[in-house]
């Protein structure tokens, strides 16, 4: 009788622990923009990689790094995509934000313009679309425009909230140029607009898209952070190695029905998504150096203050041991 009871107990425990739905930890993660730069997260959700790692992920959309950081500090979400600049500026104000994995260490944007413009310098006196002041599109616009010798007084930047809105405004003639990421830049090219600069290719190493949270959250939820990073890294692997699934994600998540634009989006981000997803130290140094020009107090922050790469390092070590 006792033996039968023990067998039953072992069976129940085995079933509980082997069930994929058992003890799924609920976690809220924010994605900020309609861009392939966040493909690792989308792929992890689509391919069931979060569930595989014991996570019940709710992906929500707050279209702003700064607002995503505010939601983290308010305890409304655990993680958000963000750029290095907003993360650093929030930390300067006492937020203690840390980046735990990279999306892209390049600014994967194109400066797209009406076909009448042949050079960036031709945009003097013109209206240029970005998403928000302080965003990655803003940083990319400033890099491109400054590289052509233009100053802030030479053009007007118009914040349009979302990257697709920039294309819509350009197509409607409301702006003369705009900074766009894939797949939107591919849509603009197909519509006859010209690429004045591919900032990913011509620009510097710069932490444009990363996953961040608060250091306090990492301290109190280390195992959750570890599993999120693992699932996310597996999502990037799936994106790079399973093209059919990646194209399916681009169609569903990024709402791209055109096969040519889907292919272009995949090709661009296959090259620029980081794997292993280390945040670039050099890229963070570039971010901080830019901030220091306007906020000298940023000199007190070092690149390593903004990065916690031990979870990515653990994955790399495990992979190397196989």
N, C-alpha and C positions, 0 to 999 in steps of 0.2 A: 504493500500500500504506500509506504513511504517512498519507495523507489519510483512508483508510478507518478506520485505527486511531484517528485523532483524532476522527472522527465517532462511533465506538463509545464512546470515553472520555467525550465530551461527553454522549452519550445516557445512559450509566450514571450519571454525576454528576447529570444532570437528574432521572432517576428517583429517585435516592436523596434528593435535596433536596425533591422534590415529594411524596414519600410521606408521608402524615400520621402514619405510625407510626415514621418515622425520627427518631432523636435525641429521643424524648420524655423529658423530664427528670422523674425520679420525685420526688414531693414529698408529704409527709404533712401533712395539715391536720386539726385537731381541731374537731369541732362539740360544743357543750357542753349543749344543751338541746333538747327537743322544742318548738320554737317557730318561728313564721314569721319571726322576727327574723333568722334565718340563711338565709333563702330565696335570697339572691343566690348563696351557695355551692352550695346544692342545685340551683338552676337551671343554674348553670354546668356542673355535673357531668352533669345530665340532658340538657342540650341540646348536649353535646359542645364547650363553649366552652373548656375547659381544653386538650383535645386540639388544638383550632384554634390555640391559643397555645403549642403545643409542650410541654405539661405532661402527665405521667402522674400524676394526683392520686389518692391514697388518702385517703378521708375516714374518720376513726376517731372514736369517741365516748368521750370522757372527761367525765363530767357535772359539771365543776367548773372555773371559771376558774383557781383557784389550782393545781389539779392539772395543768391544761393548761400553765400557766406553768412548773411544775416539769419537765414533760416536754420543754418547749422548752429549758430550761437543761441538761437531761441529754442533749440531742441526739437525743432519740427522735422528735420531730416538729419541723417547721419553723415552723408557724403554728398559732394557736389563736384561736377566738373568746374574748373576755374582756370584762369590764366595766372602766370607767375606774378604779374604786376599787381592784380587785385589782392592776391593772397598776401603779398609782401606789405602792401599799404594797409591792409586790415590788421596785420601783425604789428605794424608800427603804432596802430591805435589801441593795441592791447588785446587783440582777438586771439593771438597765439594759434594761428592756422598753420598747418603743416601739409605738404604734398607727399602722397604715399605711392603714387604711380604716375607714369607719363602717358599722355595721349600722343602729342607731337612736340618735338623740340625744335620745330621750325614753324614759321608763320605760313601755314598752307592757305594762302590767299592770293588772289589776282586783283590787280587794279584794272578794272574794265571801264571802257569809255565809249562814247559815240565814235563812229568810224571817221568822223572829220578830224579827230585828234590823232596826231602821229607820234607825239612825244609827250612825256609827263609835263614838261615845261609849258606845253600848250594849254594846260589847265589853269593858268593864271587868271584870276578873276572869275573862276567857275565854281559851281556847286558840286560837292562830292559827298556821296552817301556812305555812312558808317552805321553800325548798330547803336552804340552808345558811347558817350565820352568815357574814356578809361578802359574801353574794351579792347580785345585783340584786334578788331577791325580798325579801331582808332590808332593803335600802335603801328599797325601795318601801313595805314594811310600816311601817318607822319613820316615813317621811314622812306616810303616811296617818294613822297613830295619833297622831303628835305634832300634826298639824293639828287633831285633835279634842280636844287638851288632855290626852291620856293620857300617862303616864310609864311608864318601863320596869317599874316595880313594879306597874303596873296590869293586866298581862296576861302570858301565858306564850307564848313563841315556840317552836314545835316544828319542828326541821329534819327534812324528809322526803325529801331528796336530789333528787327529780325533781318537776317541776310536775304531771304526771299523778297522782302519788302524793298530792298535796295534795287534788285533787278526790276521789280514792278515799276518803281519810280523812274529808273533809267529808261525803260521801254515807253513810259508815258511822257518822257521829255521833261520831267520835273527836276531832274538832276543831270549833270553832264558826265559824271563818272561815279564809280563806287567800288568799294572793296568787297569781294565776294569769295566764298570758299566753295569747294565742290559739294554738291552737284550744281550749285547756282551759277558758278562761273562757266560751266559747260553749257548751261542753258543760254547764257548771255552770248557765248561764242557762236552758238548755233543760230541765234537771232541776228547775227551780223555785227555785234559789238566787238571792239578790239581789246586785246590784252596789252596794256602798256607796260606792265611788270608782273612777272611771276615771282612773288616775294619769297616763296619757299626756296626757289633756286637761286635767286639773286640777293636775298637778304641774309642776315646773320643767324647763327644758332641762337635760339630765343625760346624760352618756355612759354609756348602759346596755349597749349591745352594740357591739363593735368587733372588728377583726382585729388581732392583735398578734404580734410576734416579738421577738427580741433585736436590739439595735443592732449587735452583732457579726455576726449573720446578714445583716442588711441590707448591712453594709460588704463582706462577702465574697461575697454572692450577689445583687448589685444587679439583674442582669437577670432572675433568677428572681422576685424581689419585684415587679419591673415587670410581668412577664407574669401573675403571680397577681392583682395588682390590676386589670389590664386584663380578664382573664377574669371576675373577680368583678363588676366594674362592668357588663360585658356581661350577666352573669347577672341583675343588678338590672333592667337595661333590659328583658330578656326577661320578667321577672316582671311588670313594670308594663305592658308593651305586648302581651304574648301571654297573655291571660287563660286560654285553654283549656290551654296548657302549664303555667301556674302552678297551676291547679286540679288537674291531673294530678300535679304534684309534691307538692301538699299531701296528696292522697290516698295516694300511695305513700310519701313520706318521713315525713310527720307522722301517717300511719295514720288519716286521717279519711275515713270512708265516708259519713257523712251529708252530702248536698248542701248543706243549709242551713248547717251548721257550716263546710264548705269555703268557701262564699261569704262568710261572716262573717269568716273568717280572712284571705281574700284582700283584702277591703275594708279591714280594719284596717291591714294591712301595706302595701298599695298607697299609703296615705297617709303612713306613718311610715318606710318604708325610705328612706334617704338616697340621692339621686342628683343630681349627682355625690356619691360617698360620702366627703365630707369629715367628719372628726371635728370636732365643734363646739368652738371655743376657749372660748366661754361655758359650754358643758356641762362641759368639763374644769376650768374655774375653779370651777364649782359642786362638782365632785367633790373637788378639792383643799381647798376651803374646809371641806367636811364632815370631811375627814380631819384637818385642822389642829386642829379642836375637841378631838380625842382625842390627836393626835400633833403637838405644836408643831413638831417638826423638819421637818414637811412644808412649812413656810413657805419652805424653801429650794428647793422645786420649783415651776417655772412651767409653765403649760399647754403652752407650746411645747416644753418638755423631754420631754413625753410623746407628742408627735405628729411624724410625718414625712409630710407631705402632698404632697411633691413628685411622687410617682407619680400621684396623683389629679390634681394640677395639670397634669401632662404630658398626661393624657388629655383634660382640658377644653380645653387649648390646641390639641391636635390636632383635636378636634371643632369648635372655633371656626374652624379654618383650612380646613375642608372647605366 
